[in-house]
Amino acid sequence: MVVYRKLGSYDNNPKLLSDNVTECEYIDDLADLTSEQTVYYHIIPHNDVQAPDNTYNYADSYGGLLVGPPAALPFHETFNNGSKFNKNFANTWISDFAWDSFNQYYVKNDQSIDVGNETTLELLAGVDGGTNDDETGPDAYFYVSPATYYETCNDGYLTSGNLTFANATNPYATMYIVPINNSTGTVSLQISTGQPDDEGNPLWNTVETISFDDPDLDESAATTELKWKKCIIPMTEYAGTEKCKVRLAFKYALPKDLRYTMLFDELKIDDYPAATDLNVERANNGDLNLTWSLPESAGEKAVTYNVYLNGEKVAETNETTYNCECIVDGNRSCCGRKAITLHIAPSAHP
Protein backbone atom coordinates (compact mmCIF):
# COMPACT_ATOMS: atom_id res chain seq x y z
CA MET A 1 0.00 0.00 0.00
CA VAL A 2 0.98 3.63 -0.52
CA VAL A 3 0.75 5.96 2.50
CA TYR A 4 0.57 9.75 2.25
CA ARG A 5 0.48 12.40 4.99
CA LYS A 6 -1.65 15.52 4.45
CA LEU A 7 -1.26 18.79 6.35
CA GLY A 8 -4.91 19.70 6.60
CA SER A 9 -7.86 17.89 5.09
CA TYR A 10 -7.61 19.83 1.81
CA ASP A 11 -3.89 19.38 1.18
CA ASN A 12 -3.53 18.78 -2.56
CA ASN A 13 0.18 18.02 -2.33
CA PRO A 14 0.48 15.29 0.35
CA LYS A 15 3.85 13.89 1.37
CA LEU A 16 4.64 10.34 0.28
CA LEU A 17 5.64 8.38 3.40
CA SER A 18 5.95 4.90 1.87
CA ASP A 19 4.96 3.10 -1.31
CA ASN A 20 5.74 -0.42 -0.08
CA VAL A 21 3.64 -1.11 3.02
CA THR A 22 2.70 -4.80 3.16
CA GLU A 23 0.89 -4.81 6.51
CA CYS A 24 -2.22 -2.93 7.64
CA GLU A 25 -0.05 -0.78 9.89
CA TYR A 26 2.40 2.09 9.45
CA ILE A 27 4.30 4.13 12.06
CA ASP A 28 4.89 7.79 11.22
CA ASP A 29 7.70 9.17 13.42
CA LEU A 30 6.87 12.79 12.39
CA ALA A 31 10.60 13.59 12.54
CA ASP A 32 10.36 16.16 9.73
CA LEU A 33 7.74 18.34 11.44
CA THR A 34 9.17 21.54 12.89
CA SER A 35 5.92 22.79 14.46
CA GLU A 36 2.49 21.55 15.41
CA GLN A 37 0.33 20.53 12.48
CA THR A 38 -3.06 18.92 12.02
CA VAL A 39 -2.30 15.82 9.96
CA TYR A 40 -4.46 13.44 7.94
CA TYR A 41 -3.52 10.27 6.09
CA HIS A 42 -4.38 8.97 2.64
CA ILE A 43 -3.86 5.25 1.87
CA ILE A 44 -4.05 3.62 -1.58
CA PRO A 45 -3.76 -0.14 -2.30
CA HIS A 46 -0.70 -0.79 -4.43
CA ASN A 47 -2.14 -3.38 -6.78
CA ASP A 48 -4.27 -3.74 -9.88
CA VAL A 49 -7.48 -4.82 -8.14
CA GLN A 50 -10.48 -2.95 -9.48
CA ALA A 51 -12.62 -1.35 -6.78
CA PRO A 52 -16.24 -2.66 -6.69
CA ASP A 53 -18.98 -0.40 -7.94
CA ASN A 54 -19.97 2.45 -5.61
CA THR A 55 -16.81 2.05 -3.55
CA TYR A 56 -13.45 3.83 -3.42
CA ASN A 57 -10.07 2.15 -3.76
CA TYR A 58 -8.47 4.30 -1.07
CA ALA A 59 -8.93 5.30 2.59
CA ASP A 60 -8.69 8.71 4.30
CA SER A 61 -8.47 9.64 7.96
CA TYR A 62 -11.14 12.17 8.86
CA GLY A 63 -10.61 13.30 12.44
CA GLY A 64 -7.21 14.92 12.04
CA LEU A 65 -4.50 14.74 14.70
CA LEU A 66 -2.63 17.72 16.20
CA VAL A 67 0.96 16.50 16.36
CA GLY A 68 4.52 17.79 16.26
CA PRO A 69 6.69 19.98 18.50
CA PRO A 70 5.63 23.43 19.72
CA ALA A 71 6.26 26.19 17.18
CA ALA A 72 9.36 28.30 17.75
CA LEU A 73 9.36 32.06 17.32
CA PRO A 74 8.65 33.96 15.17
CA PHE A 75 4.96 33.08 15.27
CA HIS A 76 3.04 34.98 12.61
CA GLU A 77 -0.68 34.87 11.83
CA THR A 78 -1.70 36.75 8.71
CA PHE A 79 -5.14 35.12 8.09
CA ASN A 80 -4.09 35.06 4.42
CA ASN A 81 -3.96 31.33 3.70
CA GLY A 82 -6.29 29.76 1.20
CA SER A 83 -7.52 31.08 -2.12
CA LYS A 84 -8.33 34.64 -3.11
CA PHE A 85 -12.00 33.87 -2.49
CA ASN A 86 -11.74 31.88 0.73
CA LYS A 87 -9.13 33.00 3.25
CA ASN A 88 -8.27 31.04 6.39
CA PHE A 89 -5.74 30.74 9.20
CA ALA A 90 -2.03 30.27 8.55
CA ASN A 91 -1.57 28.49 11.93
CA THR A 92 -3.45 26.10 14.18
CA TRP A 93 -6.28 27.80 16.09
CA ILE A 94 -9.26 26.63 18.15
CA SER A 95 -12.20 29.03 18.21
CA ASP A 96 -14.82 29.27 20.95
CA PHE A 97 -17.41 32.04 20.66
CA ALA A 98 -20.59 32.13 22.77
CA TRP A 99 -23.67 32.28 20.53
CA ASP A 100 -25.40 34.83 22.78
CA SER A 101 -22.43 37.24 22.67
CA PHE A 102 -21.17 36.77 19.10
CA ASN A 103 -23.13 36.05 15.96
CA GLN A 104 -20.20 34.22 14.41
CA TYR A 105 -16.60 34.80 13.47
CA TYR A 106 -14.99 35.33 10.09
CA VAL A 107 -11.85 35.76 8.10
CA LYS A 108 -12.71 38.60 5.78
CA ASN A 109 -11.17 39.71 2.47
CA ASP A 110 -13.64 42.29 1.20
CA GLN A 111 -12.92 46.00 1.14
CA SER A 112 -15.92 47.27 3.09
CA ILE A 113 -17.78 45.88 6.06
CA ASP A 114 -21.01 46.42 7.96
CA VAL A 115 -19.93 46.89 11.56
CA GLY A 116 -23.43 47.09 13.06
CA ASN A 117 -25.77 49.85 14.21
CA GLU A 118 -26.44 50.70 10.54
CA THR A 119 -22.78 51.68 10.11
CA THR A 120 -20.65 50.63 7.14
CA LEU A 121 -16.90 51.17 7.13
CA GLU A 122 -14.83 51.62 4.02
CA LEU A 123 -11.74 49.69 5.11
CA LEU A 124 -8.65 48.68 3.18
CA ALA A 125 -8.77 44.90 3.47
CA GLY A 126 -6.02 43.85 5.84
CA VAL A 127 -2.82 45.67 6.67
CA ASP A 128 -1.31 45.40 3.20
CA GLY A 129 -4.46 45.94 1.15
CA GLY A 130 -4.84 44.55 -2.35
CA THR A 131 -7.96 43.93 -4.44
CA ASN A 132 -9.91 40.97 -5.82
CA ASP A 133 -8.13 41.57 -9.13
CA ASP A 134 -4.80 40.54 -7.60
CA GLU A 135 -3.62 36.95 -8.06
CA THR A 136 -4.03 36.12 -4.37
CA GLY A 137 -6.88 38.53 -3.74
CA PRO A 138 -6.92 41.20 -1.04
CA ASP A 139 -5.03 40.71 2.19
CA ALA A 140 -7.48 39.17 4.66
CA TYR A 141 -8.18 40.03 8.27
CA PHE A 142 -10.08 38.43 11.15
CA TYR A 143 -13.15 39.92 12.77
CA VAL A 144 -15.98 39.09 15.16
CA SER A 145 -19.42 40.65 15.11
CA PRO A 146 -21.68 41.13 18.14
CA ALA A 147 -24.94 39.44 19.00
CA THR A 148 -26.83 42.64 19.65
CA TYR A 149 -30.12 40.97 20.62
CA TYR A 150 -28.77 39.70 23.95
CA GLU A 151 -27.45 41.35 27.11
CA THR A 152 -24.80 38.69 27.82
CA CYS A 153 -21.11 39.56 27.57
CA ASN A 154 -19.32 36.21 27.57
CA ASP A 155 -15.79 36.13 26.19
CA GLY A 156 -15.04 34.65 22.79
CA TYR A 157 -11.70 32.89 22.42
CA LEU A 158 -9.25 32.21 19.61
CA THR A 159 -6.58 29.84 21.04
CA SER A 160 -3.29 28.94 19.35
CA GLY A 161 -1.49 25.64 19.25
CA ASN A 162 1.57 25.10 21.42
CA LEU A 163 4.46 27.59 21.15
CA THR A 164 7.90 27.67 22.73
CA PHE A 165 9.76 30.70 24.06
CA ALA A 166 12.68 28.50 25.16
CA ASN A 167 15.32 30.43 23.23
CA ALA A 168 13.68 33.85 23.48
CA THR A 169 15.30 36.59 25.54
CA ASN A 170 12.99 39.52 24.84
CA PRO A 171 9.69 38.37 23.27
CA TYR A 172 7.18 40.93 21.99
CA ALA A 173 3.73 40.59 20.48
CA THR A 174 2.51 43.00 17.83
CA MET A 175 -0.96 43.19 16.34
CA TYR A 176 -3.19 45.52 14.36
CA ILE A 177 -6.72 46.59 15.27
CA VAL A 178 -9.22 49.10 13.89
CA PRO A 179 -10.43 51.41 16.68
CA ILE A 180 -14.01 52.63 16.34
CA ASN A 181 -15.42 55.56 18.25
CA ASN A 182 -17.63 54.49 21.22
CA SER A 183 -17.00 50.75 20.71
CA THR A 184 -17.42 48.67 23.87
CA GLY A 185 -15.22 45.85 22.57
CA THR A 186 -11.87 44.72 23.95
CA VAL A 187 -9.35 42.03 23.08
CA SER A 188 -6.97 40.57 25.66
CA LEU A 189 -3.77 38.77 24.77
CA GLN A 190 -3.53 35.89 27.25
CA ILE A 191 -0.98 33.15 27.82
CA SER A 192 -1.08 29.72 29.46
CA THR A 193 2.14 27.98 30.52
CA GLY A 194 0.42 24.73 31.54
CA GLN A 195 -0.29 25.64 35.15
CA PRO A 196 -3.80 24.60 36.33
CA ASP A 197 -6.27 26.81 38.17
CA ASP A 198 -8.15 25.73 41.32
CA GLU A 199 -10.55 23.64 39.24
CA GLY A 200 -7.82 21.89 37.28
CA ASN A 201 -8.35 23.87 34.07
CA PRO A 202 -5.49 25.68 32.31
CA LEU A 203 -4.65 28.96 34.02
CA TRP A 204 -4.69 31.90 31.60
CA ASN A 205 -2.76 35.05 32.47
CA THR A 206 -3.71 38.32 30.78
CA VAL A 207 -0.65 40.04 29.31
CA GLU A 208 -2.50 43.15 28.12
CA THR A 209 -6.05 44.24 27.23
CA ILE A 210 -6.65 46.58 24.29
CA SER A 211 -9.81 48.64 23.81
CA PHE A 212 -11.34 49.11 20.36
CA ASP A 213 -12.78 52.45 21.43
CA ASP A 214 -10.97 55.52 20.11
CA PRO A 215 -12.19 58.65 21.92
CA ASP A 216 -10.11 60.83 19.58
CA LEU A 217 -12.36 59.98 16.63
CA ASP A 218 -15.29 62.22 15.89
CA GLU A 219 -18.66 60.91 14.76
CA SER A 220 -17.93 61.34 11.06
CA ALA A 221 -14.64 59.44 11.33
CA ALA A 222 -16.44 56.51 12.93
CA THR A 223 -18.60 56.06 9.85
CA THR A 224 -16.19 56.71 7.00
CA GLU A 225 -12.67 55.43 6.33
CA LEU A 226 -10.78 54.02 9.30
CA LYS A 227 -7.21 52.81 9.53
CA TRP A 228 -5.27 49.99 11.15
CA LYS A 229 -3.48 50.77 14.42
CA LYS A 230 -0.40 48.83 15.51
CA CYS A 231 -0.31 47.61 19.11
CA ILE A 232 2.91 46.50 20.83
CA ILE A 233 2.84 44.16 23.84
CA PRO A 234 6.04 43.17 25.71
CA MET A 235 6.11 39.52 26.84
CA THR A 236 9.56 39.51 28.44
CA GLU A 237 8.16 37.92 31.61
CA TYR A 238 7.66 34.68 29.67
CA ALA A 239 11.12 34.47 28.07
CA GLY A 240 12.52 30.95 28.34
CA THR A 241 9.12 29.25 28.69
CA GLU A 242 9.43 25.77 27.21
CA LYS A 243 5.80 25.34 26.18
CA CYS A 244 2.82 27.68 26.16
CA LYS A 245 -0.29 28.72 24.29
CA VAL A 246 -1.62 32.19 23.56
CA ARG A 247 -5.19 33.20 23.01
CA LEU A 248 -7.17 36.26 22.05
CA ALA A 249 -10.09 36.87 24.39
CA PHE A 250 -12.73 39.07 22.73
CA LYS A 251 -15.32 40.68 24.98
CA TYR A 252 -18.16 43.18 24.75
CA ALA A 253 -19.37 45.35 27.61
CA LEU A 254 -22.82 46.83 28.01
CA PRO A 255 -24.69 48.66 26.60
CA LYS A 256 -25.50 46.34 23.72
CA ASP A 257 -26.23 49.16 21.24
CA LEU A 258 -22.50 50.11 21.29
CA ARG A 259 -21.18 46.70 20.33
CA TYR A 260 -19.35 47.28 17.08
CA THR A 261 -17.52 44.70 15.02
CA MET A 262 -13.95 44.08 16.24
CA LEU A 263 -11.38 43.92 13.43
CA PHE A 264 -8.02 42.29 13.96
CA ASP A 265 -4.99 41.43 11.81
CA GLU A 266 -1.32 40.45 11.70
CA LEU A 267 -0.58 38.91 15.10
CA LYS A 268 3.16 38.36 15.41
CA ILE A 269 5.20 37.14 18.38
CA ASP A 270 8.93 37.43 17.92
CA ASP A 271 12.13 37.66 19.94
CA TYR A 272 14.09 40.91 19.93
CA PRO A 273 17.35 39.73 21.52
CA ALA A 274 19.26 41.65 24.15
CA ALA A 275 22.74 43.03 23.49
CA THR A 276 25.74 41.02 24.68
CA ASP A 277 29.48 41.62 25.10
CA LEU A 278 29.21 45.37 25.70
CA ASN A 279 32.64 47.00 25.44
CA VAL A 280 33.41 50.62 26.36
CA GLU A 281 36.55 52.53 25.39
CA ARG A 282 37.25 56.17 26.30
CA ALA A 283 38.86 58.25 23.54
CA ASN A 284 41.43 61.01 24.17
CA ASN A 285 38.74 63.67 23.80
CA GLY A 286 36.60 62.02 26.45
CA ASP A 287 34.11 60.39 24.07
CA LEU A 288 32.94 56.89 24.91
CA ASN A 289 33.08 54.38 22.06
CA LEU A 290 30.49 51.64 22.70
CA THR A 291 30.37 48.32 20.87
CA TRP A 292 28.22 45.26 21.53
CA SER A 293 27.12 42.04 19.86
CA LEU A 294 23.96 40.18 18.97
CA PRO A 295 23.50 36.60 20.16
CA GLU A 296 23.40 33.83 17.56
CA SER A 297 19.64 33.55 18.07
CA ALA A 298 19.23 36.93 16.37
CA GLY A 299 20.07 35.45 12.97
CA GLU A 300 19.64 38.06 10.24
CA LYS A 301 17.09 40.04 12.23
CA ALA A 302 17.29 43.82 12.13
CA VAL A 303 17.06 45.08 15.70
CA THR A 304 16.84 48.69 16.85
CA TYR A 305 18.57 49.42 20.17
CA ASN A 306 18.18 52.17 22.73
CA VAL A 307 21.31 53.52 24.44
CA TYR A 308 20.89 54.72 28.03
CA LEU A 309 23.43 56.79 29.99
CA ASN A 310 22.77 56.96 33.72
CA GLY A 311 19.16 56.00 33.08
CA GLU A 312 18.63 58.66 30.38
CA LYS A 313 17.96 57.53 26.82
CA VAL A 314 20.59 59.24 24.65
CA ALA A 315 20.27 57.42 21.32
CA GLU A 316 18.42 54.90 19.18
CA THR A 317 20.48 53.00 16.62
CA ASN A 318 20.26 50.07 14.21
CA GLU A 319 24.01 49.47 14.53
CA THR A 320 25.95 47.55 17.20
CA THR A 321 28.17 50.53 17.89
CA TYR A 322 27.65 54.05 19.23
CA ASN A 323 29.89 57.04 19.96
CA CYS A 324 28.84 58.87 23.12
CA GLU A 325 30.15 62.38 22.54
CA CYS A 326 31.77 64.41 25.28
CA ILE A 327 29.58 67.50 25.69
CA VAL A 328 31.32 70.06 27.89
CA ASP A 329 28.80 72.89 27.90
CA GLY A 330 25.61 70.84 27.48
CA ASN A 331 23.39 69.11 29.99
CA ARG A 332 25.08 65.79 29.47
CA SER A 333 28.79 65.03 29.57
CA CYS A 334 30.81 61.83 29.54
CA CYS A 335 33.97 63.77 30.38
CA GLY A 336 35.50 63.44 33.78
CA ARG A 337 32.89 61.11 35.22
CA LYS A 338 34.41 58.67 37.68
CA ALA A 339 31.43 56.34 37.48
CA ILE A 340 28.72 56.12 34.85
CA THR A 341 26.02 53.58 34.09
CA LEU A 342 25.49 52.37 30.52
CA HIS A 343 22.58 50.25 29.37
CA ILE A 344 21.80 48.86 25.89
CA ALA A 345 18.29 47.48 25.32
CA PRO A 346 16.08 46.57 22.36
CA SER A 347 13.76 49.34 21.29
CA ALA A 348 10.16 48.99 22.44
CA HIS A 349 9.09 49.51 18.83
CA PRO A 350 9.80 46.26 16.96
HUFEN-V326815 format. One record per residue. N is the residue number from 1. OMEGA is omega in degrees with one decimal (NA if undefined). BURIAL is + if it has 16 or more other C-alpha atoms within 10 Angstrom, else -. D_FIRST is the distance of its C-alpha to the first C-alpha in Angstrom with 1 decimal. Layout:
# HUFEN-V326815
N/OMEGA/BURIAL/D_FIRST
N/OMEGA/BURIAL/D_FIRST
This chain:
# HUFEN-V326815
1/177.4/+/0.0
2/-176.7/+/3.8
3/176.8/+/6.5
4/171.0/+/10.0
5/178.4/+/13.4
6/174.5/+/16.2
7/-173.4/+/19.9
8/-174.0/-/21.4
9/-177.9/+/20.2
10/179.5/-/21.3
11/-179.0/-/19.8
12/179.1/-/19.3
13/-175.5/-/18.2
14/179.5/+/15.3
15/175.3/-/14.5
16/178.3/-/11.3
17/178.3/-/10.7
18/175.7/-/7.9
19/-177.0/-/6.0
20/177.0/-/5.8
21/-176.5/-/4.9
22/177.2/-/6.4
23/177.8/-/8.1
24/-179.2/-/8.5
25/175.2/-/9.9
26/178.9/-/10.0
27/177.5/-/13.5
28/-177.0/-/14.5
29/174.6/-/18.0
30/-173.6/-/19.1
31/-176.5/-/21.3
32/179.9/-/21.5
33/180.0/-/23.0
34/177.8/-/26.7
35/179.2/+/27.6
36/177.7/+/26.6
37/169.7/+/24.0
38/-173.2/+/22.6
39/174.4/+/18.8
40/-177.8/+/16.2
41/-178.7/+/12.4
42/-173.8/+/10.3
43/-178.7/+/6.8
44/174.9/-/5.7
45/-177.2/+/4.4
46/179.5/-/4.6
47/-176.6/-/7.9
48/-178.5/-/11.4
49/179.9/-/12.1
50/178.7/-/14.4
51/177.3/-/14.4
52/178.8/-/17.8
53/177.8/-/20.6
54/175.3/-/20.9
55/179.2/-/17.3
56/-178.0/-/14.4
57/177.1/-/11.0
58/178.7/-/9.6
59/177.5/-/10.7
60/169.5/-/13.0
61/-172.7/-/15.1
62/-174.4/-/18.7
63/-175.6/-/21.1
64/-179.9/-/20.5
65/175.4/-/21.3
66/-172.9/-/24.2
67/176.4/-/23.3
68/-178.4/+/24.5
69/175.9/+/28.0
70/-177.4/+/31.1
71/176.2/+/31.9
72/176.5/+/34.7
73/6.4/+/37.6
74/173.8/+/38.2
75/-171.7/-/36.8
76/175.8/+/37.3
77/-178.6/+/36.8
78/-173.7/+/37.8
79/-172.7/+/36.4
80/177.8/+/35.6
81/179.3/+/31.8
82/-177.4/-/30.4
83/179.3/-/32.1
84/-178.0/+/35.8
85/-175.8/-/36.0
86/-178.6/-/34.0
87/177.4/+/34.4
88/-175.1/+/32.8
89/175.0/+/32.6
90/-178.0/-/31.5
91/178.5/+/30.9
92/177.8/-/29.9
93/170.6/+/32.7
94/-177.7/-/33.5
95/-179.4/-/36.4
96/-177.4/-/38.9
97/-179.4/+/41.9
98/-175.4/-/44.4
99/-176.7/-/45.0
100/174.6/+/48.7
101/-177.9/+/49.0
102/175.4/+/46.5
103/176.3/-/45.7
104/179.6/+/42.3
105/-172.1/+/40.8
106/156.1/-/39.7
107/-168.6/+/38.5
108/173.8/+/41.1
109/172.6/+/41.3
110/-179.6/+/44.5
111/172.0/+/47.8
112/-173.5/-/50.0
113/173.9/+/49.6
114/-175.7/-/51.6
115/179.6/+/52.2
116/180.0/+/54.2
117/178.9/-/57.9
118/-179.5/-/58.1
119/176.6/-/57.4
120/179.6/-/55.1
121/170.1/+/54.4
122/-170.8/-/53.9
123/173.0/+/51.3
124/-169.7/+/49.5
125/179.6/+/45.9
126/-175.8/+/44.6
127/-174.7/+/46.2
128/174.6/-/45.5
129/-174.9/+/46.2
130/-179.5/+/44.9
131/177.6/+/44.9
132/178.9/-/42.6
133/178.8/-/43.3
134/-176.4/-/41.5
135/-178.9/-/38.0
136/-178.3/+/36.6
137/-179.5/+/39.3
138/176.6/+/41.8
139/-173.9/+/41.1
140/174.4/+/40.1
141/-179.3/+/41.7
142/172.8/+/41.3
143/173.7/+/43.9
144/179.0/+/44.9
145/-171.6/+/47.5
146/168.9/+/49.9
147/-170.6/+/50.4
148/-179.8/+/54.1
149/-175.3/-/54.9
150/-179.8/-/54.6
151/-174.5/-/56.6
152/-176.2/+/53.7
153/179.0/+/52.6
154/177.5/+/49.4
155/168.3/+/47.3
156/-170.9/+/44.1
157/169.4/+/41.5
158/-169.5/+/38.8
159/-178.0/+/37.1
160/165.9/+/35.0
161/-178.0/+/32.1
162/176.0/+/33.0
163/172.3/+/35.0
164/173.5/+/36.7
165/-170.7/+/40.2
166/-176.7/-/40.1
167/-178.3/+/41.2
168/177.0/+/43.4
169/-176.0/+/47.2
170/-175.2/+/48.5
171/175.8/+/45.9
172/168.1/+/47.0
173/172.4/+/45.6
174/179.3/+/46.6
175/177.8/+/46.2
176/173.8/+/47.8
177/172.8/+/49.5
178/178.0/+/51.9
179/-179.9/+/55.0
180/-177.2/+/56.9
181/176.9/+/60.5
182/177.5/+/61.1
183/176.7/+/57.4
184/-179.0/+/56.9
185/173.3/+/53.3
186/170.8/+/52.1
187/178.0/+/48.9
188/170.6/+/48.5
189/-177.3/+/46.2
190/-179.1/+/45.2
191/174.9/+/43.3
192/179.8/+/41.9
193/178.5/+/41.5
194/179.0/-/40.1
195/179.2/-/43.5
196/172.0/-/44.0
197/-176.2/-/47.1
198/-179.5/-/49.4
199/178.3/-/47.0
200/177.5/-/43.9
201/178.7/-/42.4
202/178.8/-/41.6
203/-179.5/+/44.9
204/178.0/+/45.1
205/177.7/-/47.9
206/178.3/-/49.3
207/177.7/+/49.6
208/176.3/-/51.6
209/-177.0/-/52.3
210/179.2/-/53.0
211/176.0/+/55.0
212/177.5/+/54.4
213/175.7/+/58.1
214/-176.4/-/60.1
215/179.4/-/63.8
216/179.1/-/64.7
217/173.1/-/63.5
218/-173.4/-/66.0
219/-178.9/-/65.4
220/179.8/-/64.9
221/-178.8/-/62.3
222/-176.4/+/60.3
223/177.3/+/59.9
224/-176.2/-/59.4
225/178.1/-/57.2
226/-173.9/+/55.9
227/178.0/-/54.1
228/178.4/+/51.5
229/179.9/-/52.9
230/177.1/-/51.2
231/-177.1/-/51.3
232/-175.1/+/51.0
233/175.7/+/50.3
234/177.2/+/50.6
235/-174.9/+/48.2
236/-178.8/+/49.6
237/-175.2/-/50.0
238/176.2/+/46.3
239/178.6/+/45.8
240/179.9/-/43.8
241/-174.7/-/42.0
242/-174.8/+/38.6
243/-178.9/+/36.9
244/171.1/+/38.2
245/172.8/+/37.6
246/174.0/+/39.9
247/174.5/+/40.7
248/179.4/+/43.0
249/179.5/+/45.3
250/-178.3/+/47.0
251/173.0/+/50.1
252/173.3/+/53.0
253/174.0/+/56.5
254/3.9/-/59.2
255/-173.1/-/60.7
256/-177.5/+/58.0
257/175.5/-/59.6
258/177.3/+/58.9
259/179.1/+/55.2
260/175.0/+/53.9
261/176.9/+/50.3
262/-175.9/+/49.0
263/-167.5/+/47.3
264/-179.1/+/45.2
265/168.3/+/43.4
266/171.9/+/42.1
267/178.3/+/41.7
268/173.8/+/41.5
269/-175.5/+/41.8
270/179.3/+/42.4
271/176.3/+/44.3
272/-164.3/+/47.6
273/178.8/+/48.4
274/177.1/+/51.9
275/176.2/+/54.0
276/173.9/-/54.4
277/178.2/-/56.8
278/179.3/-/59.8
279/-177.6/-/62.6
280/176.4/+/66.1
281/179.0/-/68.8
282/178.6/-/72.3
283/-179.1/-/73.9
284/-179.2/-/77.6
285/178.1/-/78.2
286/177.8/+/76.7
287/174.0/+/73.4
288/176.5/+/70.3
289/-177.1/-/67.4
290/172.3/+/64.1
291/177.3/+/60.8
292/-175.8/+/57.5
293/170.9/-/53.8
294/175.7/+/50.5
295/-178.8/-/47.9
296/-178.2/-/44.7
297/-179.6/-/42.9
298/-178.8/-/44.7
299/179.2/-/42.8
300/-173.7/-/44.0
301/174.5/-/45.2
302/-176.7/-/48.6
303/174.7/+/50.7
304/-176.8/+/54.2
305/171.4/+/56.5
306/177.5/+/59.7
307/-179.5/+/62.6
308/175.7/+/64.9
309/-176.9/+/68.4
310/176.8/-/70.0
311/-179.4/-/67.8
312/176.6/-/68.6
313/-177.3/-/66.0
314/-177.5/-/67.4
315/170.8/-/64.5
316/-172.7/+/61.0
317/174.3/-/59.2
318/-179.6/-/55.9
319/175.2/-/56.9
320/176.7/+/56.8
321/178.6/+/60.6
322/177.3/+/63.7
323/178.9/-/67.4
324/-173.1/+/69.5
325/174.3/+/72.9
326/179.8/+/76.1
327/-173.8/-/78.0
328/-173.0/-/81.7
329/-179.3/-/83.2
330/-179.9/-/80.2
331/-177.5/-/78.9
332/179.2/-/76.3
333/173.7/+/77.0
334/-173.9/+/75.1
335/170.0/-/78.4
336/178.9/-/80.2
337/177.1/-/77.8
338/-179.9/-/77.8
339/176.3/-/74.6
340/178.0/-/72.0
341/177.7/-/68.6
342/-179.4/-/65.8
343/176.5/-/62.4
344/-177.6/+/59.4
345/174.7/+/56.8
346/176.4/+/54.1
347/177.5/+/55.5
348/-178.9/-/54.8
349/-178.8/-/53.7
350/NA/+/50.2
